[in-house]
């Protein structure tokens, strides 16, 4: 495990990112995401020209010196025999290092890249998601008037998940056709959608000042999402989960059954009037042949929050403007250096090149990677140009930049992160299967959450108690 490596003597301070090094050094990098692997190959060529270090992107993780994995795969990766990884050297954390790690959002640098109390990675790709909607449908006078009569409110991009359900119900009733896309079909995608919604119901968003005040008063806002981090007890039957499950069940009648083979096509064909999509999916919107940009039929807005949320005691609280708590890590990627790497300093330098301001901005500017923001520079108003690669017009490009600023929510001190247990894939696959039955009407919300609890406990029972306790602690950053 990683603990065997974190006690090694620290290496000498690295050279500035991209500095020339003696010839002969080579690194093998394996990446879990084939799209980003292509990006790494491009970076490797440029970096080799500056440093003389040859970098090969290889398919075999066992033959690699550097591993690029999702945060949710961190526990499973480190549990593999021979896959111990080194801690990030202290020099990379220094304020004068070119990486400027202090500019990385805390949730990425200290939570998602942490295992067992040691920072073992650097973020290379961030999560990113938006609400995309049909501008033409929202602008139609008949629908604007009809929605106003039905709801007493103007028709506009939803700010809460309750708004999403109401808008979708209106369009479904007005046309007799589906108005939301089918349930996502990719591995883990449905449970990711569910967790995004749960995060907003499950706790009030807390700012840094409030978090510090609560900490001085002996209160804590640190709740695990799927399971209690202290006891491991599943939390699926808590009020936030039940609220999200009811939302998923309530939107089932406005989704197509069965859905198209490509769920992302629903917003294009008009089967859906709005959708919640990752940035990689956003990049697939069709272009207008006349302008070369994304069709004016599509607009983007921030992900919704919820009208209500629940505190740590399960008491409800109203959130008039929408309670938004980020859920992060599902589509992110982090870089690790194996203990067997022949030149750890060169490996960390290579990863820092991709995680630093310039390298990461290049990644964000490439819509194919679907990277969302993970550094402060990424959500700075002065850097809105990094989002122009998505080919929206000036107004929607600004909206996309704003949506990502709100998505990362740097001022929120209690974001939620993806499960990082070694068996996270099995746990989320079980949850996906249950949510699909919920989303198609086969299960009621209460029954679905009871089944999820039972499934989680059954998976707990497969792991020896002492090992399970250690895994839970390690996954939340405790030794």
C-alpha positions as CSV (number, residue, x, y, z in Angstrom):
1,X,0.0,0.0,0.0
2,X,1.0,3.6,-0.3
3,X,2.1,3.7,3.3
4,X,5.2,1.7,2.4
5,X,6.3,4.5,0.2
6,X,5.4,7.6,2.1
7,X,8.1,7.1,4.6
8,X,10.9,7.3,2.0
9,X,13.5,10.1,2.3
10,X,12.4,13.2,0.5
11,X,14.0,13.8,-2.9
12,X,16.0,16.9,-3.8
13,X,14.0,20.0,-4.9
14,X,13.0,19.6,-8.5
15,X,14.1,21.9,-11.2
16,X,11.6,24.5,-12.6
17,X,8.8,22.8,-14.5
18,X,10.0,22.1,-18.0
19,X,13.7,22.8,-17.3
20,X,16.3,20.8,-19.3
21,X,17.6,17.6,-17.8
22,X,20.5,15.2,-18.7
23,X,19.7,13.0,-21.7
24,X,18.8,9.4,-21.4
25,X,15.9,9.7,-19.0
26,X,12.6,8.1,-20.1
27,X,9.2,7.7,-18.6
28,X,6.3,5.4,-19.4
29,X,2.8,6.8,-18.6
30,X,-0.5,4.9,-18.6
31,X,-3.8,6.7,-18.6
32,X,-7.2,5.2,-17.8
33,X,-9.0,7.6,-20.2
34,X,-8.2,7.1,-23.9
35,X,-9.1,10.7,-24.9
36,X,-6.8,12.3,-22.3
37,X,-4.1,9.8,-23.2
38,X,-4.0,11.5,-26.6
39,X,-3.6,14.8,-24.9
40,X,-0.7,13.4,-22.8
41,X,1.0,12.2,-25.9
42,X,0.9,15.7,-27.3
43,X,2.2,17.2,-24.1
44,X,5.0,14.6,-24.0
45,X,6.3,15.7,-27.4
46,X,6.5,19.3,-26.4
47,X,7.9,18.5,-23.0
48,X,10.6,16.2,-24.4
49,X,11.7,19.0,-26.7
50,X,12.2,21.3,-23.6
51,X,13.7,18.8,-21.2
52,X,15.2,15.9,-23.2
53,X,13.1,13.5,-21.2
54,X,11.3,10.9,-23.5
55,X,7.8,10.1,-22.4
56,X,5.9,7.2,-23.8
57,X,2.1,6.7,-23.3
58,X,1.6,3.0,-22.8
59,X,-1.5,0.9,-22.5
60,X,-0.2,-1.5,-19.7
61,X,-0.5,0.0,-16.2
62,X,1.9,-2.7,-14.9
63,X,4.7,-1.4,-17.2
64,X,4.1,2.3,-16.4
65,X,6.1,4.6,-14.2
66,X,3.3,7.2,-14.1
67,X,-0.4,6.4,-13.7
68,X,-3.3,8.7,-14.6
69,X,-6.5,7.5,-13.0
70,X,-9.8,8.9,-11.8
71,X,-10.0,9.8,-8.1
72,X,-12.6,7.1,-7.7
73,X,-10.0,4.5,-8.9
74,X,-7.4,5.7,-6.4
75,X,-8.2,3.1,-3.7
76,X,-8.4,0.3,-6.2
77,X,-5.2,1.3,-7.8
78,X,-3.2,1.5,-4.6
79,X,-4.6,-1.8,-3.4
80,X,-3.0,-3.7,-6.3
81,X,0.2,-5.5,-5.3
82,X,3.2,-3.7,-6.6
83,X,1.4,-0.4,-7.2
84,X,2.6,1.6,-4.2
85,X,2.9,5.3,-5.1
86,X,5.2,8.0,-3.9
87,X,4.0,11.1,-1.9
88,X,4.3,14.4,-3.6
89,X,7.7,15.9,-2.6
90,X,7.6,18.9,-0.4
91,X,9.2,21.1,-2.9
92,X,6.1,20.9,-5.2
93,X,4.0,22.3,-2.4
94,X,6.2,25.4,-1.9
95,X,4.9,28.8,-2.9
96,X,7.9,29.5,-5.1
97,X,7.5,26.3,-7.2
98,X,6.3,26.9,-10.8
99,X,3.3,24.6,-10.1
100,X,1.8,27.2,-7.7
101,X,-0.1,24.4,-6.0
102,X,-1.8,26.8,-3.7
103,X,-3.8,28.0,-6.7
104,X,-5.3,24.5,-7.0
105,X,-8.8,24.3,-5.4
106,X,-8.4,22.7,-2.0
107,X,-10.8,19.9,-2.7
108,X,-8.6,18.7,-5.5
109,X,-5.2,19.3,-4.0
110,X,-6.0,18.1,-0.4
111,X,-8.9,15.7,-0.8
112,X,-9.1,14.0,-4.1
113,X,-5.3,13.6,-4.3
114,X,-4.9,12.4,-0.7
115,X,-4.8,8.9,0.5
116,X,-4.2,7.8,4.0
117,X,-3.1,11.3,5.1
118,X,-0.5,11.8,2.3
119,X,-0.9,13.7,-0.9
120,X,0.0,11.2,-3.6
121,X,-1.1,12.9,-6.8
122,X,-1.6,16.0,-8.9
123,X,-4.9,16.9,-10.6
124,X,-4.7,16.9,-14.4
125,X,-8.4,17.0,-15.4
126,X,-11.2,18.5,-13.4
127,X,-14.9,17.8,-13.3
128,X,-17.2,20.0,-15.4
129,X,-20.9,20.0,-16.1
130,X,-23.6,22.4,-17.2
131,X,-27.3,22.7,-17.8
132,X,-27.9,22.9,-21.5
133,X,-31.3,24.0,-22.8
134,X,-33.2,24.7,-26.0
135,X,-33.2,28.5,-26.3
136,X,-35.8,28.3,-29.1
137,X,-38.2,26.4,-27.0
138,X,-37.8,28.7,-24.0
139,X,-38.3,31.7,-26.2
140,X,-41.5,30.6,-27.9
141,X,-44.3,33.1,-26.9
142,X,-46.9,30.4,-26.6
143,X,-44.8,28.4,-24.2
144,X,-43.8,31.4,-22.2
145,X,-47.4,32.4,-21.7
146,X,-48.5,28.8,-21.0
147,X,-45.8,28.2,-18.4
148,X,-46.6,31.6,-16.7
149,X,-50.3,30.6,-16.5
150,X,-49.5,27.2,-15.1
151,X,-46.8,28.2,-12.6
152,X,-47.2,31.9,-12.0
153,X,-43.5,32.3,-12.9
154,X,-41.6,33.3,-16.0
155,X,-40.1,30.6,-18.2
156,X,-36.4,30.7,-17.8
157,X,-33.4,28.3,-17.4
158,X,-34.1,26.3,-14.1
159,X,-32.1,27.4,-11.0
160,X,-33.2,24.4,-8.9
161,X,-33.9,20.7,-9.6
162,X,-37.5,21.4,-8.6
163,X,-37.6,24.0,-11.4
164,X,-36.3,21.4,-13.8
165,X,-39.1,19.0,-12.9
166,X,-41.7,21.8,-13.3
167,X,-40.4,23.0,-16.6
168,X,-40.2,19.4,-17.9
169,X,-43.7,18.6,-16.7
170,X,-45.1,21.7,-18.5
171,X,-43.5,20.9,-21.9
172,X,-44.5,17.3,-21.6
173,X,-48.1,18.3,-20.9
174,X,-48.1,20.9,-23.6
175,X,-46.7,18.7,-26.4
176,X,-47.5,15.1,-25.2
177,X,-43.9,14.2,-25.9
178,X,-40.8,13.6,-23.7
179,X,-39.1,16.7,-22.4
180,X,-36.1,15.3,-20.5
181,X,-33.5,12.9,-21.9
182,X,-33.4,9.2,-21.2
183,X,-31.5,8.0,-18.1
184,X,-27.8,8.0,-18.7
185,X,-26.5,4.6,-19.7
186,X,-22.7,4.7,-19.3
187,X,-21.0,3.0,-16.3
188,X,-21.5,5.0,-13.2
189,X,-23.3,7.9,-15.0
190,X,-26.7,7.4,-13.4
191,X,-25.2,7.2,-9.9
192,X,-23.1,10.4,-10.7
193,X,-26.3,12.3,-11.7
194,X,-28.0,11.0,-8.5
195,X,-25.1,12.1,-6.3
196,X,-25.0,15.5,-7.9
197,X,-28.7,16.0,-6.8
198,X,-28.2,14.4,-3.4
199,X,-25.3,16.7,-2.6
200,X,-27.6,19.7,-2.8
201,X,-30.4,18.1,-0.8
202,X,-28.1,16.5,1.8
203,X,-26.5,19.6,3.4
204,X,-26.6,23.4,3.3
205,X,-23.7,24.9,1.4
206,X,-21.3,26.4,4.0
207,X,-18.9,29.2,3.3
208,X,-15.4,29.4,4.8
209,X,-16.3,32.0,7.5
210,X,-19.3,29.9,8.7
211,X,-17.2,26.7,8.6
212,X,-14.5,28.3,10.7
213,X,-17.1,29.5,13.2
214,X,-18.7,26.1,13.4
215,X,-15.3,24.5,13.9
216,X,-14.5,26.8,16.9
217,X,-17.9,25.9,18.3
218,X,-17.1,22.2,18.1
219,X,-19.6,21.6,15.2
220,X,-18.7,19.9,12.0
221,X,-20.0,20.0,8.5
222,X,-17.9,17.1,7.3
223,X,-20.4,14.4,6.3
224,X,-19.7,11.6,4.0
225,X,-22.2,11.2,1.2
226,X,-22.9,7.6,0.5
227,X,-21.7,6.3,3.9
228,X,-20.9,7.8,7.3
229,X,-17.1,8.2,7.3
230,X,-16.8,7.3,11.0
231,X,-19.1,4.3,11.2
232,X,-19.4,3.2,7.6
233,X,-23.2,3.1,7.9
234,X,-25.0,3.6,4.5
235,X,-26.8,7.0,4.4
236,X,-29.2,6.1,1.6
237,X,-32.3,6.3,3.8
238,X,-31.5,9.8,5.0
239,X,-33.8,12.7,4.0
240,X,-31.5,14.1,1.3
241,X,-31.3,10.8,-0.5
242,X,-35.1,10.2,-0.3
243,X,-35.7,13.7,-1.7
244,X,-33.4,13.0,-4.6
245,X,-35.0,9.6,-5.2
246,X,-38.4,11.2,-5.3
247,X,-37.1,13.7,-7.8
248,X,-35.8,10.9,-10.0
249,X,-39.1,9.1,-9.8
250,X,-41.2,12.2,-10.4
251,X,-39.3,12.9,-13.7
252,X,-39.7,9.4,-15.0
253,X,-43.0,10.1,-16.9
254,X,-41.3,12.9,-19.0
255,X,-38.4,10.7,-20.2
256,X,-38.6,8.6,-23.4
257,X,-38.9,4.8,-22.9
258,X,-36.9,3.3,-24.3
259,X,-34.4,6.1,-24.9
260,X,-32.3,6.6,-28.1
261,X,-29.1,4.7,-28.4
262,X,-27.3,8.0,-27.9
263,X,-28.9,9.8,-25.0
264,X,-27.0,13.0,-25.8
265,X,-28.9,13.3,-29.1
266,X,-32.2,14.1,-27.2
267,X,-31.4,17.8,-26.7
268,X,-30.5,18.1,-30.4
269,X,-33.5,16.3,-31.9
270,X,-35.9,18.1,-29.5
271,X,-36.8,15.0,-27.5
272,X,-35.5,17.0,-24.5
273,X,-35.8,20.7,-23.8
274,X,-33.0,20.6,-21.3
275,X,-30.3,18.3,-20.1
276,X,-27.6,18.1,-17.5
277,X,-24.3,17.2,-19.3
278,X,-20.6,16.9,-18.8
279,X,-18.3,19.3,-20.7
280,X,-17.2,16.4,-22.9
281,X,-20.9,15.8,-23.9
282,X,-21.3,19.6,-24.4
283,X,-18.5,19.5,-27.0
284,X,-20.6,17.2,-29.1
285,X,-23.4,19.7,-29.8
286,X,-23.9,20.2,-33.5
287,X,-22.4,23.2,-35.2
288,X,-24.2,25.6,-37.4
289,X,-22.7,25.3,-41.0
290,X,-23.4,29.0,-41.6
291,X,-21.3,30.2,-38.6
292,X,-19.1,27.3,-37.7
293,X,-20.2,27.7,-34.1
294,X,-22.7,25.9,-31.9
295,X,-26.2,26.4,-33.1
296,X,-28.1,29.4,-31.5
297,X,-30.8,26.8,-30.5
298,X,-28.6,25.8,-27.5
299,X,-27.9,27.8,-24.4
300,X,-26.0,26.9,-21.2
301,X,-26.6,27.7,-17.6
302,X,-25.1,26.6,-14.2
303,X,-26.1,23.3,-12.7
304,X,-29.2,23.7,-10.5
305,X,-29.4,23.6,-6.7
306,X,-32.4,22.7,-4.6
307,X,-35.1,24.7,-3.0
308,X,-34.7,22.8,0.3
309,X,-31.9,21.0,2.1
310,X,-31.3,19.1,5.3
311,X,-28.9,19.8,8.1
312,X,-26.8,17.2,9.9
313,X,-29.7,16.4,12.2
314,X,-32.1,15.9,9.2
315,X,-34.0,19.1,9.8
316,X,-35.2,20.8,6.6
317,X,-34.2,24.4,5.7
318,X,-35.5,26.5,2.8
319,X,-33.0,27.7,0.2
320,X,-34.8,30.4,-1.8
321,X,-32.0,31.0,-4.3
322,X,-31.1,27.3,-4.6
323,X,-28.8,25.4,-2.4
324,X,-25.8,24.2,-4.5
325,X,-23.1,21.9,-3.1
326,X,-20.5,20.7,-5.6
327,X,-20.1,16.9,-6.2
328,X,-16.6,16.4,-7.6
329,X,-14.3,13.7,-8.8
330,X,-16.5,11.5,-11.0
331,X,-14.9,12.7,-14.2
332,X,-11.6,14.1,-12.9
333,X,-8.1,12.6,-13.5
334,X,-5.1,12.7,-11.2
335,X,-1.5,11.7,-11.8
336,X,0.5,9.3,-9.6
337,X,4.1,8.3,-9.5
338,X,4.9,4.6,-8.7
339,X,7.5,3.7,-6.2
340,X,9.3,1.7,-8.9
341,X,9.7,4.8,-11.1
342,X,13.4,5.1,-12.0
343,X,13.4,9.0,-12.0
344,X,10.6,10.2,-9.7
345,X,11.7,13.8,-10.0
346,X,11.3,13.8,-13.8
347,X,7.9,12.1,-13.3
348,X,6.6,14.7,-10.9
349,X,8.0,17.4,-13.2
350,X,6.0,16.0,-16.1
351,X,2.8,15.8,-14.0
352,X,3.4,19.4,-12.7
353,X,3.7,20.6,-16.3
354,X,0.1,19.4,-16.9
355,X,-1.2,20.6,-13.6
356,X,0.3,24.1,-13.6
357,X,-1.6,27.1,-14.9
358,X,-0.3,27.1,-18.5
359,X,-0.6,23.3,-19.1
360,X,-4.0,23.0,-17.5
361,X,-5.3,25.9,-19.4
362,X,-4.3,24.2,-22.6
363,X,-6.2,21.1,-21.5
364,X,-9.3,23.1,-20.6
365,X,-9.1,24.9,-24.0
366,X,-9.5,21.5,-25.7
367,X,-13.2,20.5,-25.5
368,X,-12.4,16.9,-26.4
369,X,-10.9,16.4,-23.0
370,X,-14.0,17.7,-21.2
371,X,-11.9,19.1,-18.4
372,X,-13.6,21.3,-15.9
373,X,-11.9,23.9,-13.6
374,X,-9.6,22.8,-10.8
375,X,-7.4,25.9,-10.4
376,X,-8.3,29.5,-9.4
377,X,-7.1,30.7,-12.7
378,X,-9.6,28.5,-14.5
379,X,-12.5,30.5,-13.0
380,X,-11.0,33.9,-13.2
381,X,-13.1,36.3,-15.2
382,X,-9.9,37.5,-17.0
383,X,-9.4,34.0,-18.4
384,X,-12.8,33.4,-19.9
385,X,-11.2,32.9,-23.3
386,X,-10.2,29.3,-22.3
387,X,-13.8,28.3,-22.9
388,X,-14.0,29.7,-26.5
389,X,-13.0,26.3,-27.8
390,X,-16.6,25.1,-27.3
391,X,-17.6,27.4,-30.2
392,X,-20.5,29.2,-28.5
393,X,-21.2,32.8,-29.4
394,X,-20.0,35.6,-27.1
395,X,-23.0,35.5,-24.8
396,X,-23.1,31.8,-24.3
397,X,-19.3,31.6,-23.9
398,X,-19.7,34.0,-21.0
399,X,-22.5,31.9,-19.7
400,X,-20.3,28.8,-19.9
401,X,-17.5,30.5,-18.0
402,X,-20.0,31.6,-15.3
403,X,-21.5,28.2,-15.1
404,X,-18.0,26.7,-14.5
405,X,-17.3,29.3,-11.9
406,X,-20.5,28.4,-10.0
407,X,-19.9,24.7,-10.6
408,X,-16.5,24.7,-8.8
409,X,-17.9,27.0,-6.1
410,X,-14.6,27.9,-4.5
411,X,-16.3,29.7,-1.6
412,X,-18.1,26.5,-0.6
413,X,-16.3,24.8,2.3
414,X,-18.2,21.5,2.3
415,X,-18.1,20.1,-1.3
416,X,-18.9,16.4,-1.8
417,X,-16.5,14.0,-3.5
418,X,-16.7,10.7,-5.2
419,X,-16.3,7.4,-3.3
420,X,-12.7,6.2,-3.4
421,X,-13.0,2.9,-1.7
422,X,-11.1,0.0,-3.4
423,X,-14.4,-1.6,-4.3
424,X,-16.1,1.7,-5.4
425,X,-16.8,0.3,-8.9
426,X,-18.8,-2.6,-7.5
427,X,-20.7,-0.3,-5.1
428,X,-21.6,2.2,-7.8
429,X,-22.6,-0.6,-10.2
430,X,-25.1,-1.9,-7.6
431,X,-26.4,1.6,-7.0
432,X,-26.8,2.2,-10.8
433,X,-28.9,-0.9,-11.2
434,X,-31.2,0.1,-8.3
435,X,-31.5,3.7,-9.6
436,X,-32.4,2.5,-13.1
437,X,-35.3,0.5,-11.6
438,X,-36.3,3.6,-9.6
439,X,-36.1,5.8,-12.7
440,X,-38.3,3.5,-14.8
441,X,-41.0,3.2,-12.1
442,X,-40.2,-0.4,-11.1
443,X,-39.2,0.7,-7.5
444,X,-40.7,3.3,-5.2
445,X,-38.2,5.8,-3.8
446,X,-38.3,4.4,-0.3
447,X,-37.9,0.8,-1.5
448,X,-35.0,1.8,-3.8
449,X,-33.1,3.4,-0.9
450,X,-33.7,0.4,1.3
451,X,-32.3,-1.8,-1.4
452,X,-29.3,0.4,-1.8
453,X,-28.7,0.2,2.0
454,X,-28.9,-3.6,1.8
455,X,-26.6,-3.8,-1.2
456,X,-24.0,-1.6,0.5
457,X,-24.1,-3.7,3.7
458,X,-23.7,-6.9,1.6
459,X,-20.5,-5.4,0.0
460,X,-19.3,-4.4,3.5
461,X,-19.7,-8.0,4.6
462,X,-17.2,-9.2,1.9
463,X,-14.3,-7.2,3.5
464,X,-12.7,-8.2,6.8
465,X,-13.8,-5.7,9.5
466,X,-10.3,-4.4,10.2
467,X,-9.5,-3.9,6.5
468,X,-12.8,-2.2,5.9
469,X,-12.1,0.2,8.8
470,X,-8.7,1.0,7.3
471,X,-10.1,1.5,3.8
472,X,-12.7,3.9,5.1
473,X,-10.1,5.9,7.0
474,X,-7.6,6.0,4.1
475,X,-10.3,7.0,1.6
476,X,-11.1,10.1,3.6
477,X,-7.5,11.0,4.1
478,X,-6.8,9.5,7.5
479,X,-3.9,7.1,8.1
